[in-house]
């Protein structure tokens, strides 16, 4: 899901009769005063350096957009590793994430207003002509209502907004006659049938040609949708109504928002993640500010700014108060249960919550925004990118990173609010990481695993719609932009809607007559714009003073419940018992367990089982401590069970013209050189003869001192390793003989021995599926000499080679060599297969104290027993251990001994190997049902 943040405005009350200019004036005053404050936390960045970074952003955009237009258009998205377009139905299905693709040139539409922001008006005019000439919105394809609204409808409206602005200026777009608006209106009517439900909440998907429920539509049977999916429509639909005068769009979007508001949990004022579109029952009752809910909150505040309706501000303030009361645990933002908001629903956070500091800036709540943003930045500095999910002690939970822009968005708004040059340095880091780790010859590739640096063959449209927009605005001065950005509000996809819409076609009732606002306490709300003297006291080190305590929070692995622990120490009470400290032979610990409602059961095999009966706890607080203890014990047991497993490895092609850009997923071997403990193996590759490696090699001179390529089959893996080792090979890569196999469709596994002593095997052995192996074989056919690096994770590229290879200016981007643009087969990363069942399920959701029992088994003397044995299947090649289930959500078990150790040399076990991250937010509906 693409979740971006808004453009301007704050949580201040403006009377309904106030004009848009008053909203603009108050917001502009807020930003002007905020940015006038001098913050001495970082050295000011010179105008020359800002311009240099801004030009670098322009060159990066040209690299991404130019390659999309050259290699992918009119397809929806670019596949940057294979240099071709992604067309729905022609590529293997990625599940719900493909619902964003509708065969309507998605990336081009999503990039329209970015072209204008980046002052590429000629390219914008050409792009609009292409959209009008080539894009068809009447395709027989099922798409996500949510994604189509924010990306396509929003993109068309943003393009229209800036087209009429340019036309008024008199130089460009003089031929334009609202054609984009007419396309937007056509698309709006195609989306309206999705709202044909008793609740007014839209179906999550719709067929662009046949609508809902018709046999040929292949959709309309869904019962659930996410809160953000139903609550992120008002800006685009209201803008469409205001532009065209057709009020039906705004009416439908308002009805959906009204229904969500009515269904909030009244005691906590929180909403769940997924809801039944027919009954209004909450399907998932956990609540947070990340995936599944995020942009619902964002659109409440921005709908107030754009439309001037006080009811939206009242709702936002009510929700915000609940968020800060229950979900915010500075610097963390943790999901809770809507009915029992004092209980955390999970112990990890997803990357989509990175938008929230930016929203807090618009609200005017700066301190928690700075705190959360700094925590996220520390995670990025540790992993180069923000993982899709990470635990409360900042370990990777889901390792993918699809080049999401939310953190860049919050960085931009914090800089606008504080003027602190620290945030310019943050933006500079983002630019460097993108160029160093994500840039490939045909664009920018998503990270399949931030720990290994492996790539995924995708470049989502939101990368161009949002990332470059926020980064350019971060470094741009007012005169660098050809229009006043303060006259617009950003949608969740960073599309621009003009604030003057607030006074256009205002035929919609501004007050929700179905809501009982009398129950709300106005004392909870800030009805005026923030006073910057309060936000930024006369201390020039204000922002730095907030960040400083969090500077090393990630390296110190801030534990869960840190606030509770600190409060306990201040009150003189002992902190809650942690699972890692528990000893079954300690009488004091046993007494604490009894108080928490936890009892011990001694099993016949000598193990001890823990069982919690929440009703037997001494108090509700003790029951909560018991719940946390049980959850920690389950996680600790799972962690110790997996400590002996080998993580996947990486094969990195480092010779010309790849230069380390291509990183392949490789299965490890349980024998031979352990790449996590020894230096990586580097060498040229050569095919062995016989290719299966099952007998003495007939071409030892060809593999001597090289890494031998062997085909799977006909003998054991260990036998192959011995044969190539005897021939003088320094390493081996076994390529699957099952044609077409790939980590896209098959679980990774590790190669086991042959049941004999394998200590005689001294060389490293790795396994590649057929699809990954063909990348090396194709490279050999094309370039003959191919050098690779076998390692536990991808290494940094050679900076000298990188500088020679990468264009340094906007003009140079057009002069890349033919070798640089070489199309490559799809590169696959280390996490590439879904486990049976739901790929997004957390292995152990926290139980509720209301549940009758929760149990966790462990052995005495602090040794946690393994509940299941590792499953292995034997074949001719040896035993292949399925890593799919074993590595899912596996926590990292080794601490970084030194924060200064480089990413390229640090050995670190994997904590989770997951399938392709379903970028569409509706994938989160597939998560486990709430247990309460």
C-alpha positions in Angstrom: 0.0 0.0 0.0 1.2 3.5 -0.7 0.6 5.7 2.3 1.7 9.2 2.0 1.0 12.3 4.0 -0.5 15.7 3.5 0.6 18.9 2.2 -0.2 21.7 4.6 -2.5 22.9 7.2 -2.7 22.2 11.0 -5.2 21.0 13.5 -6.8 24.4 13.9 -10.4 25.3 13.7 -11.7 27.5 10.9 -15.4 28.4 10.8 -17.4 26.8 8.0 -18.0 30.1 6.5 -14.3 30.9 6.3 -12.8 30.9 2.8 -10.0 28.8 1.6 -7.7 31.8 1.8 -8.1 31.9 5.5 -7.1 28.2 5.8 -4.2 28.9 3.6 -3.2 32.0 5.5 -3.3 30.3 8.9 -1.3 27.3 7.6 1.2 29.4 5.8 1.7 31.6 8.9 2.3 28.4 11.0 4.9 27.1 8.5 6.5 30.5 8.1 6.9 31.0 11.8 8.1 27.5 12.3 10.7 27.6 9.7 12.0 31.0 10.9 13.2 29.4 14.1 17.0 28.8 14.0 17.9 25.4 15.2 21.6 24.9 16.1 21.4 21.2 16.2 23.2 20.8 12.9 25.4 23.0 10.8 23.5 24.9 8.2 23.7 23.4 4.7 24.9 25.9 2.1 22.6 26.8 -0.8 25.2 25.3 -3.2 25.0 22.0 -1.5 21.2 22.1 -1.4 21.1 22.8 -5.1 23.6 20.0 -5.8 21.4 17.5 -3.9 18.3 18.9 -5.6 20.0 18.3 -9.0 20.9 14.8 -7.9 17.2 14.1 -7.1 16.4 15.4 -10.6 18.9 13.0 -12.2 17.6 10.1 -10.1 14.1 10.8 -11.3 15.2 11.0 -14.9 16.9 7.6 -14.5 13.7 6.0 -13.1 11.2 7.8 -15.3 13.3 7.6 -18.4 13.8 3.9 -18.1 10.1 3.4 -17.5 9.2 5.2 -20.6 11.9 3.5 -22.7 11.5 -0.1 -21.4 8.0 -0.4 -19.9 5.5 2.1 -21.2 2.6 1.6 -21.8 2.8 -1.1 -19.2 1.7 -0.2 -15.6 5.1 -0.6 -14.0 8.8 -1.1 -14.8 10.6 -4.3 -13.9 14.0 -2.7 -13.4 16.1 -5.9 -13.2 14.9 -7.4 -16.5 14.3 -4.0 -18.2 10.8 -4.7 -19.3 7.2 -3.7 -18.4 5.0 -5.5 -15.9 1.7 -6.4 -17.6 -1.1 -7.9 -15.7 -1.6 -11.5 -16.7 1.8 -11.8 -18.6 3.9 -12.1 -15.4 3.4 -14.6 -12.6 0.7 -13.4 -10.2 2.0 -11.7 -7.0 -1.4 -11.9 -5.4 -3.2 -8.8 -4.0 -0.3 -6.5 -4.9 -1.2 -6.9 -8.5 -4.6 -5.4 -7.9 -3.0 -2.0 -8.3 -2.4 -2.8 -12.0 -5.2 -2.1 -14.4 -3.5 -1.9 -17.8 -3.8 1.9 -17.6 -0.2 3.0 -17.7 -0.2 3.4 -13.9 3.3 4.8 -13.5 2.8 7.5 -16.1 -0.5 8.7 -14.5 1.0 8.5 -11.0 4.0 10.7 -12.1 2.1 13.5 -13.8 2.2 16.1 -11.1 5.7 15.1 -10.1 6.9 16.3 -13.5 5.6 19.8 -12.7 6.9 19.9 -9.2 10.3 19.0 -10.6 10.0 21.8 -13.2 9.7 19.4 -16.1 6.8 21.2 -17.8 7.7 20.1 -21.3 7.8 16.5 -20.2 4.5 17.0 -18.4 2.8 18.3 -21.5 4.1 15.3 -23.5 3.0 12.9 -20.7 -0.5 14.4 -20.7 -0.8 13.9 -24.4 0.3 10.3 -24.1 -2.3 9.7 -21.3 -5.1 11.1 -23.5 -3.9 9.2 -26.5 -3.0 5.7 -25.1 -4.8 5.1 -21.7 -7.9 3.0 -21.7 -10.0 2.8 -18.5 -12.4 0.2 -19.8 -10.3 -2.9 -19.3 -11.7 -6.2 -18.2 -9.5 -6.4 -15.1 -10.2 -6.5 -11.4 -8.5 -3.7 -9.5 -8.3 -2.4 -6.0 -10.8 0.4 -5.4 -8.4 1.9 -2.8 -5.2 1.8 -5.0 -7.1 2.9 -8.2 -8.5 5.9 -6.3 -5.3 7.1 -4.7 -3.0 6.4 -7.7 -5.1 6.8 -10.9 -8.0 9.0 -9.9 -5.6 11.1 -7.7 -3.0 11.2 -10.5 -5.6 12.4 -13.0 -6.9 15.1 -10.6 -3.4 16.2 -9.7 -2.4 16.4 -13.3 -5.6 18.4 -14.1 -4.9 20.8 -11.1 -1.4 21.6 -12.4 -2.5 21.6 -16.1 -5.0 24.4 -15.5 -2.4 26.2 -13.4 0.1 26.1 -16.2 -2.5 27.1 -18.7 -3.3 30.2 -16.7 0.3 31.1 -16.7 0.1 31.3 -20.5 3.2 29.4 -21.6 2.3 25.7 -21.5 -0.9 23.6 -21.9 -2.7 26.2 -23.9 -4.5 23.5 -25.8 -5.7 21.8 -22.6 -9.5 21.7 -22.2 -10.1 19.6 -19.1 -9.4 16.3 -20.8 -7.8 14.8 -17.7 -10.8 15.8 -15.6 -13.1 14.1 -18.0 -11.1 10.9 -17.7 -11.2 11.2 -13.9 -15.0 11.6 -14.1 -15.2 8.5 -16.2 -13.1 6.5 -13.7 -15.1 7.9 -10.8 -18.3 6.5 -12.3 -16.6 3.2 -12.9 -15.8 3.0 -9.1 -19.2 4.0 -7.9 -20.8 0.5 -8.2 -18.3 -0.7 -5.4 -20.4 1.4 -2.9 -23.5 -0.7 -3.5 -23.6 -2.1 0.0 -26.0 -1.6 2.9 -23.3 0.0 5.0 -22.0 2.4 2.3 -18.5 0.9 2.7 -17.1 0.0 -0.8 -16.2 -3.4 -1.9 -12.4 -3.8 -1.9 -12.2 -4.6 -5.6 -14.1 -3.9 -8.8 -13.9 -4.9 -12.5 -13.3 -1.7 -14.5 -15.4 -3.1 -17.4 -18.1 -5.1 -15.7 -18.4 -3.6 -12.3 -19.5 -5.8 -9.3 -21.3 -9.1 -8.9 -21.8 -9.9 -12.6 -20.5 -13.3 -13.5 -18.0 -11.8 -15.9 -16.9 -9.4 -13.2 -15.1 -12.1 -11.1 -15.5 -10.0 -8.0 -18.2 -8.8 -5.6 -18.1 -11.8 -3.2 -15.8 -10.2 -0.7 -17.1 -9.4 2.8 -14.3 -7.5 4.4 -12.3 -4.4 3.7 -9.6 -2.5 5.6 -10.4 0.7 7.4 -7.9 2.7 5.3 -9.4 1.1 2.1 -12.8 2.5 2.9 -11.7 5.7 4.6 -9.2 7.0 2.1 -11.6 8.3 -0.6 -12.9 11.7 0.6 -10.1 13.9 -0.8 -10.2 12.5 -4.4 -14.0 12.0 -4.5 -14.7 15.4 -3.0 -12.3 17.1 -5.4 -13.9 15.3 -8.3 -17.3 16.6 -7.1 -16.0 20.1 -6.6 -14.3 20.1 -10.0 -17.3 18.7 -12.0 -20.3 19.7 -9.9 -21.4 16.1 -9.7 -22.1 15.8 -6.0 -22.6 12.0 -6.0 -18.9 11.2 -5.5 -18.4 13.3 -2.4 -21.7 12.0 -1.0 -20.6 8.4 -1.3 -17.2 9.0 0.3 -18.8 10.9 3.2 -21.2 8.1 3.8 -18.3 5.6 4.1 -16.5 7.9 6.5 -19.7 8.4 8.6 -20.2 4.6 8.9 -16.6 4.1 10.1 -17.0 6.8 12.6 -20.2 5.3 13.9 -18.6 1.9 14.2 -15.6 3.1 16.3 -15.1 1.4 19.6 -16.9 3.9 21.9 -14.9 3.3 25.1 -11.5 3.6 23.4 -12.4 5.7 20.4 -10.2 3.4 18.3 -11.1 1.6 15.0 -10.0 -1.9 14.0 -8.0 -2.9 10.9 -10.6 -4.7 8.9 -14.4 -4.5 8.9 -17.3 -6.4 7.4 -18.7 -4.2 4.6 -22.2 -5.6 5.1 -22.7 -5.9 8.9 -20.2 -3.4 10.1 -18.7 -5.9 12.5 -15.0 -5.6 13.2 -13.1 -8.6 11.7 -9.7 -7.6 13.1 -10.0 -5.8 16.4 -6.4 -4.6 16.6 -5.7 -0.9 16.1 -2.6 1.1 15.2 -1.4 3.9 12.9 0.2 1.6 10.3 -1.0 -0.7 7.6 -4.8 -1.0 7.3 -5.7 2.2 9.2 -3.0 4.8 8.5 -4.5 7.0 5.8 -8.0 6.9 7.4 -6.6 9.2 10.1 -4.7 11.3 7.6 -7.8 11.9 5.5 -9.9 13.0 8.4 -7.5 15.9 9.2 -6.9 16.8 5.5 -10.6 16.7 4.7 -11.1 19.4 7.3 -8.3 21.5 5.7 -9.5 21.0 2.2 -13.3 21.1 2.8 -13.6 23.2 6.0 -16.0 20.8 7.7 -15.6 20.9 11.5 -16.9 17.4 11.9 -13.8 15.9 10.3 -11.6 17.8 12.7 -13.7 16.7 15.7 -13.3 13.1 14.6 -9.6 13.4 14.0 -9.0 15.0 17.4 -11.0 12.3 19.1 -9.0 9.6 17.4 -5.8 11.4 18.0 -6.4 11.6 21.7 -7.0 7.9 21.8 -3.8 7.2 19.7 -1.7 9.2 22.1 -3.3 7.7 25.1 -3.0 4.0 24.0 -0.9 3.4 20.9 1.9 6.0 21.4 4.7 4.6 23.6 7.4 7.1 22.7 9.3 6.6 20.6 7.3 3.5 19.6 3.8 3.2 18.1 2.4 -0.2 19.0 -0.9 -1.8 18.0 -3.4 -2.5 20.7 -6.8 -4.2 21.0 -9.7 -1.8 20.5 -11.7 -3.3 23.4 -8.7 -3.6 25.7 -6.4 -0.8 24.6 -4.0 -1.3 27.5 -2.9 -4.6 25.9 -0.5 -4.5 23.0 -1.7 -6.6 20.1 1.8 -7.2 18.6 5.4 -6.7 19.4 6.4 -5.3 16.0 5.8 -2.2 13.9 5.3 -1.9 10.1 7.0 0.6 7.9 3.8 2.4 6.8 3.6 4.1 10.2 6.5 6.2 9.1 4.0 8.7 7.7 2.7 9.5 11.2 5.4 12.0 12.3 4.4 14.0 9.2 0.8 14.0 10.1 1.7 15.0 13.7 3.5 18.0 12.2 0.3 19.0 10.4 -1.6 18.5 13.7 1.0 20.7 15.4 2.2 18.0 17.8 6.0 18.3 17.2 7.7 16.6 20.1 6.3 13.0 19.5 6.9 13.6 15.8 10.6 14.2 16.3 10.9 11.3 18.7 9.3 8.7 16.4 11.1 10.1 13.3 14.4 9.8 15.1 13.7 6.2 16.1 12.9 5.3 12.5 16.1 7.0 11.3 18.1 5.0 13.7 16.6 1.8 12.2 17.4 3.1 8.7 21.0 3.7 9.7 21.2 0.2 11.0 19.7 -1.5 7.9 20.2 1.2 5.1 16.4 1.1 4.5 13.3 0.8 6.7 12.3 -2.9 6.8 8.6 -3.6 6.1 8.3 -4.5 9.7 10.6 -4.5 12.7 10.3 -5.6 16.3 10.1 -3.4 19.4 13.8 -4.1 20.0 14.5 -3.0 16.4 15.2 -6.3 14.8 14.0 -7.1 11.3 10.6 -8.8 11.3 9.8 -8.5 7.6 12.9 -7.8 5.5 11.5 -6.3 2.3 11.6 -2.7 1.4 9.7 -1.7 -1.8 11.2 1.8 -1.8 8.4 3.3 0.3 8.4 7.1 0.6 6.7 7.6 4.0 9.9 8.4 5.9 11.0 10.9 3.3 7.6 12.5 3.6 7.9 12.9 7.4 11.4 14.2 7.0 10.2 16.9 4.6 7.4 18.1 6.9 9.7 18.1 10.0 12.1 20.2 8.1 9.4 22.6 7.1 8.2 22.8 10.7 11.5 23.2 12.4 14.0 24.5 9.8 16.5 22.2 11.4 19.3 21.4 8.9 19.6 18.0 10.6 16.7 16.9 8.4 18.5 17.9 5.3 21.3 15.6 6.3 18.7 12.9 6.8 17.5 13.5 3.3 21.0 13.3 2.0 21.4 9.9 3.6 18.2 8.7 1.8 19.6 9.8 -1.5 22.9 8.1 -0.9 21.3 4.8 0.1 19.0 4.8 -2.9 21.9 5.3 -5.3 24.2 2.9 -3.5 21.9 0.0 -2.8 18.8 0.3 -5.0 20.0 1.8 -8.2 20.3 -0.6 -11.1 21.0 0.0 -14.9 17.2 0.2 -15.7 15.9 2.2 -12.8 15.7 1.5 -9.0 14.9 -1.9 -7.7 13.0 -2.7 -4.5 15.0 -4.5 -1.8 13.9 -8.1 -1.2 16.0 -8.2 1.9 17.5 -5.2 3.6 20.0 -7.4 5.5 21.5 -9.0 2.4 21.0 -6.3 -0.2 19.2 -8.6 -2.6 16.9 -7.0 -5.1 13.3 -7.6 -6.3 12.2 -7.0 -9.8 9.8 -4.2 -9.1 9.7 -0.4 -9.1 6.3 0.7 -7.8 4.6 3.7 -9.2 4.5 5.4 -5.8 8.2 5.6 -5.9 8.0 8.2 -8.7 4.8 9.8 -7.4 6.1 10.5 -3.9 9.7 9.8 -3.2 11.2 12.2 -5.7 8.6 14.8 -5.0 9.3 14.9 -1.2 13.1 14.7 -1.7 13.1 17.5 -4.2 10.9 19.8 -2.1 13.2 19.1 0.9 16.1 20.7 -0.8 14.3 23.2 -3.0 13.9 26.9 -2.2 10.7 28.7 -3.0 12.1 30.1 -6.2 13.0 26.6 -7.5 9.4 25.7 -7.8 7.3 27.3 -10.6 4.2 27.6 -8.5 3.3 28.1 -4.9 3.2 24.7 -3.3 1.4 26.2 -0.3 -1.8 26.6 -2.4 -2.2 22.8 -2.5 -2.8 19.9 -0.2 -1.1 16.5 -0.7 -3.2 13.4 -1.0 -2.0 10.2 0.5 -0.2 9.5 -2.9 1.3 13.0 -2.8 -1.0 14.2 -5.6 -1.8 17.9 -5.4 -5.3 19.3 -5.0 -5.9 23.1 -4.9 -7.2 24.6 -1.6 -9.6 26.8 -3.5 -11.8 23.7 -3.9 -13.2 24.4 -0.4 -15.3 27.2 -1.8 -16.4 25.5 -5.1 -19.7 23.7 -5.5 -20.3 23.5 -1.8 -23.7 21.8 -2.0 -22.8 19.0 0.4 -24.1 19.2 3.9 -21.1 20.0 6.1 -22.5 18.4 9.3 -23.0 14.8 9.9 -26.4 14.5 11.3 -26.0 10.8 12.3 -23.2 11.4 14.7 -23.8 12.2 18.4 -21.3 15.0 18.8 -22.9 16.1 22.0 -21.0 13.3 23.7 -17.6 14.9 22.7 -15.7 17.1 25.2 -14.5 20.2 23.4 -11.8 20.6 26.1 -9.9 17.7 24.4 -9.4 19.7 21.2 -7.1 22.5 20.2 -9.3 24.9 18.3 -6.6 27.3 17.3 -3.5 27.0 15.2 -0.4 26.0 17.3 1.6 28.8 18.9 5.1 28.4 17.7 6.4 29.9 20.8 5.0 26.9 22.6 6.1 24.4 19.9 9.5 25.9 19.8 10.6 27.5 23.0 13.3 30.1 22.8 15.8 27.3 22.9 17.5 27.0 19.5 18.4 23.4 20.4 14.8 22.4 20.8 14.6 19.6 18.2 18.1 18.4 19.0 17.3 18.1 22.7 14.4 15.8 21.9 16.4 13.7 19.5 19.5 13.4 21.7 18.1 10.8 24.2 17.1 8.6 21.2 20.4 8.8 19.4 21.5 5.3 20.3 18.1 3.8 21.0 18.4 1.1 18.3 21.9 0.1 19.1 20.9 -0.3 22.7 17.9 -2.4 21.6 15.3 -0.5 23.6 13.2 -3.2 25.4 9.5 -3.5 25.3 7.7 -1.9 28.1 10.5 0.6 28.7 8.1 3.2 30.0 6.5 0.8 32.4 10.0 -0.3 33.7 11.1 3.3 34.2 7.9 4.1 36.1 8.4 1.0 38.3 11.9 2.1 39.2 10.7 5.6 40.0 8.0 4.2 42.3 10.4 1.9 44.1 8.7 -1.2 42.8 10.5 -4.0 41.1 10.2 -4.2 37.3 8.1 -7.1 35.8 9.9 -10.4 35.5 11.3 -10.9 32.0 11.3 -14.3 30.3 15.0 -14.2 29.6 15.7 -13.8 33.4 13.4 -16.6 34.6 14.7 -19.6 36.4 12.4 -22.5 37.3 14.5 -23.2 40.4 14.2 -19.6 41.8 11.5 -19.5 44.5 11.1 -15.7 44.1 10.4 -16.2 40.4 7.9 -18.9 41.1 6.1 -16.6 43.5 6.0 -13.8 40.9 4.5 -16.3 38.4 1.8 -17.2 40.8 0.9 -13.6 41.3 0.7 -13.2 37.5 -1.7 -16.2 37.3 1.0 -18.4 35.7 1.4 -22.0 37.0 4.0 -24.7 36.3 3.2 -28.2 35.1 6.1 -30.7 35.3 6.0 -33.1 32.3 7.1 -36.7 32.4 10.0 -36.0 30.0 11.5 -33.6 32.5 10.3 -30.4 30.8 8.2 -27.8 32.5 5.2 -26.3 30.9 3.8 -22.8 31.8 0.1 -22.2 31.8 -1.6 -18.8 32.4 -5.1 -18.4 33.9 -5.6 -14.7 33.8 -8.5 -14.9 36.2 -6.2 -16.2 38.9 -3.9 -13.2 38.7 -3.7 -10.9 41.7 -4.8 -7.9 39.7 -5.4 -6.7 36.2 -1.9 -5.2 36.1 -0.4 -8.6 37.2 -2.5 -10.3 34.5 -1.1 -7.9 31.9 2.4 -8.7 33.2 1.7 -12.4 32.9 0.5 -11.9 29.4 3.7 -10.1 28.4 5.8 -12.8 30.2 4.0 -15.6 28.3 4.4 -13.9 25.0 8.1 -13.3 25.7 8.5 -17.0 26.7 6.9 -18.2 23.4 9.2 -15.9 21.4 12.2 -17.0 23.4 11.3 -20.7 22.8 10.9 -20.1 19.1 14.2 -18.2 19.0 16.2 -20.9 20.7 14.6 -23.5 18.5 15.8 -21.7 15.4 19.3 -20.7 16.6 20.9 -23.7 14.9 19.4 -23.1 11.5 21.4 -21.7 8.7 20.2 -18.5 7.0 20.2 -18.2 3.2 23.3 -16.8 1.5 23.9 -14.4 -1.4 25.6 -14.8 -4.8 26.6 -11.4 -6.1 27.7 -10.8 -9.7 30.6 -8.3 -9.4 32.2 -8.3 -12.9 31.4 -5.8 -15.7 28.7 -4.7 -16.4 27.0 -5.8 -13.2 29.4 -4.3 -10.6 27.6 -6.0 -7.7 24.1 -4.7 -8.6 22.7 -8.2 -9.2 22.3 -10.2 -6.0 20.8 -13.7 -6.1 19.2 -15.8 -3.4 21.2 -18.9 -2.5 20.4 -21.8 -0.3 23.2 -22.7 2.2 24.9 -26.1 2.8 25.2 -27.8 6.1 28.8 -28.8 5.2 31.8 -27.0 3.8 33.1 -23.5 4.5 30.6 -21.5 6.6 30.4 -18.1 4.9 29.0 -16.4 8.0 32.2 -17.2 10.0 34.8 -16.8 7.2 35.6 -14.3 4.6 33.5 -14.4 1.5 34.7 -16.4 -1.5 35.4 -14.5 -4.7 36.2 -15.9 -8.1 35.2 -16.5 -11.8 32.7 -19.2 -12.5 33.1 -22.2 -14.8 30.9 -25.2 -15.7 32.1 -28.6 -14.6 32.3 -31.6 -16.9 30.3 -33.7 -16.4 27.8 -31.0 -15.5 26.2 -33.1 -12.8 29.5 -33.3 -11.0 28.8 -36.9 -9.9 32.2 -38.3 -11.1 35.8 -37.2 -11.4 35.8 -34.0 -13.5 37.2 -34.2 -17.1 38.0 -30.5 -17.2 39.9 -29.8 -14.0 42.0 -27.1 -15.7 38.8 -25.2 -16.4 37.6 -25.1 -12.8 41.0 -24.8 -11.1 40.9 -21.8 -8.9 37.4 -21.0 -9.9 33.8 -21.5 -8.6 32.4 -24.5 -10.3 28.8 -24.6 -11.6 27.1 -28.0 -11.2 23.7 -29.3 -12.0 21.5 -30.9 -9.3 20.7 -34.6 -9.6 22.0 -38.2 -9.9 24.2 -38.1 -6.7 24.5 -36.5 -3.3 25.4 -32.9 -2.8 28.4 -33.8 -0.7 29.7 -36.1 -3.5 29.5 -33.2 -6.0 31.4 -31.0 -3.6 34.2 -33.5 -3.2 34.6 -33.9 -6.9 34.9 -30.3 -7.7 37.2 -29.7 -4.7 39.5 -32.5 -5.9 39.6 -30.7 -9.3 40.9 -27.5 -7.6 37.7 -25.5 -7.4 37.5 -22.8 -4.7 33.7 -23.1 -4.3 30.6 -24.6 -5.9 27.2 -23.5 -7.0 24.6 -26.2 -7.5 21.9 -25.2 -10.0 18.5 -26.9 -9.8 17.7 -29.3 -12.7 14.0 -28.6 -12.4 13.6 -26.2 -15.3 11.7 -23.0 -14.4 12.0 -23.5 -10.6 12.5 -20.2 -8.7 12.4 -18.9 -5.2 9.3 -17.0 -6.4 7.4 -20.3 -6.4 9.4 -22.8 -4.2 10.7 -22.6 -0.7 14.4 -22.2 -0.2 16.3 -25.1 1.4 19.7 -25.9 2.8 21.8 -28.7 1.4 22.4 -31.4 3.9 25.3 -33.9 4.0 25.2 -37.5 2.9 25.1 -39.0 6.4 28.9 -39.4 6.5 31.6 -37.2 7.9 31.8 -34.1 5.7 34.7 -32.4 7.5 36.9 -33.1 4.5 34.8 -30.6 2.4 36.6 -27.2 2.8 35.0 -25.2 0.1 31.7 -23.2 0.3 28.7 -24.7 -1.5 25.5 -22.8 -2.4 22.3 -23.7 -4.2 20.4 -21.8 -6.8 17.1 -22.5 -8.3 16.9 -22.8 -12.1 15.7 -19.2 -12.6 18.4 -17.7 -10.5 21.0 -20.1 -12.0 20.0 -19.1 -15.5 21.0 -15.5 -14.8 24.6 -16.6 -14.3 24.5 -19.0 -17.3 23.1 -16.2 -19.5 25.8 -13.8 -18.3 28.5 -16.4 -19.2 27.1 -16.7 -22.7 27.0 -12.9 -23.1 30.3 -12.0 -21.4 32.3 -15.2 -21.0 34.2 -14.0 -18.0 31.8 -13.7 -15.0 33.1 -13.1 -11.5 30.9 -13.7 -8.5 31.0 -13.2 -4.7 29.7 -16.0 -2.4 28.8 -14.5 1.0 26.4 -14.4 3.8 25.0 -11.1 2.5 25.6 -8.7 -0.4 28.7 -6.5 -0.1 28.9 -2.8 -0.9 29.9 -1.9 -4.4 33.3 -0.7 -5.4 33.0 3.1 -5.0 35.5 3.8 -7.7 33.8 1.5 -10.2 30.4 2.9 -9.1 31.5 6.5 -9.7 32.7 5.6 -13.1 29.5 3.7 -13.8 26.9 6.1 -12.5 26.0 9.4 -14.3 26.8 12.5 -12.2 24.3 14.9 -13.7 21.0 15.1 -15.3 22.5 15.3 -18.8 24.8 12.4 -18.2 21.8 10.1 -17.5 21.1 10.1 -21.2 24.6 8.9 -22.1 24.8 5.6 -20.2 26.6 2.8 -22.0 24.9 0.0 -23.8 26.4 -2.4 -21.3 24.8 -0.6 -18.4 21.4 -0.9 -20.0 21.8 -4.7 -20.5 18.5 -6.4 -19.8 18.9 -9.1 -17.2 16.7 -11.9 -16.1 14.8 -11.3 -12.9 17.0 -11.2 -9.8 15.6 -12.9 -6.8 16.4 -12.1 -3.2 16.6 -14.1 0.0 13.0 -14.0 1.1 10.9 -15.3 -1.7 8.4 -17.9 -0.7 5.2 -17.8 1.2 4.7 -20.5 3.8 1.5 -22.6 3.8 -1.4 -20.6 5.1 -1.2 -16.8 5.5 2.2 -15.3 4.7 1.6 -12.3 6.8 0.7 -14.1 10.0 2.6 -13.3 13.1 3.8 -16.6 14.7 2.5 -15.7 18.1 -0.1 -13.0 18.5 -0.4 -12.0 22.2 -3.2 -13.8 24.0 -5.7 -11.9 26.1 -6.0 -12.2 29.8 -9.6 -13.0 29.2 -8.6 -16.2 27.5 -8.9 -19.3 29.6 -5.4 -20.6 29.1 -2.1 -19.8 27.4 0.7 -22.2 27.6 4.4 -22.2 26.7 6.7 -25.2 27.2 10.3 -25.0 28.2 12.9 -27.2 29.8 14.4 -26.7 33.3 17.6 -24.8 33.9 16.6 -22.1 31.5 16.9 -24.4 28.5 13.9 -24.0 26.2 13.0 -27.2 24.5 12.2 -27.4 20.8 8.6 -28.4 20.2 9.2 -29.8 16.8 12.1 -31.5 15.0 13.5 -30.0 11.8 11.8 -31.6 8.9 14.1 -32.9 6.2 13.4 -34.7 2.9 16.0 -36.9 1.4 16.7 -37.1 -2.3 19.4 -38.1 -4.7 21.3 -34.9 -3.9 21.0 -35.3 -0.2 18.7 -33.9 2.4 17.1 -30.6 1.6 15.8 -28.8 4.7 12.8 -26.6 4.0 13.6 -23.2 5.3 10.3 -21.7 4.4 8.4 -22.3 7.7 11.5 -22.5 9.8 12.8 -19.0 8.9 9.5 -17.1 8.9 9.6 -14.4 11.5 12.9 -15.7 12.9 14.4 -13.1 15.1 18.0 -12.1 14.8 19.9 -13.9 17.6 23.2 -12.2 17.6 23.8 -8.7 18.8 26.0 -6.4 16.8 29.2 -6.3 18.9 30.0 -2.8 17.6 27.8 -0.2 16.1 30.7 0.9 14.0 31.2 -2.4 12.2 30.4 -1.8 8.5 27.2 -3.4 7.0 29.3 -5.2 4.5 31.4 -7.1 7.0 29.0 -7.8 9.9 27.7 -11.3 10.2 24.2 -11.5 11.5 21.7 -14.4 11.5 18.3 -13.9 9.8 15.3 -13.3 11.9 12.6 -13.8 9.3 12.4 -15.1 5.7 9.1 -14.1 4.1 7.4 -14.2 0.8 7.1 -11.2 -1.5 5.6 -8.4 0.5 2.1 -7.8 -0.7 2.3 -4.0 -1.2 -1.5 -3.6 -1.5 -2.9 -2.8 1.9 -5.7 -5.3 1.4 -3.2 -8.1 2.0 -3.3 -7.2 5.6 -6.9 -8.4 5.7 -5.5 -11.9 5.3 -3.7 -11.7 8.6 -4.9 -13.8 11.5 -8.3 -13.2 13.0 -8.4 -11.4 16.4 -8.4 -13.9 19.2 -10.5 -11.8 21.6 
